[in-house]
């Protein structure tokens, strides 16, 4: 498997840390959805409003 590299740019160290935490949270959330089919029915759309 190939690795995915992301470049995160921020003006402050705090902004960088918040971005990293948000990315980690989103990845964990999507992994949980993949493991539990019942959670996949919760969000059908591609975009959140």
Secondary structure, 3 states (H helix, E strand, C coil): CCCCCCCCCCCCHHHHHHHHHHHHHHHHHHHHHHHCHHHHCCCCCCCCC
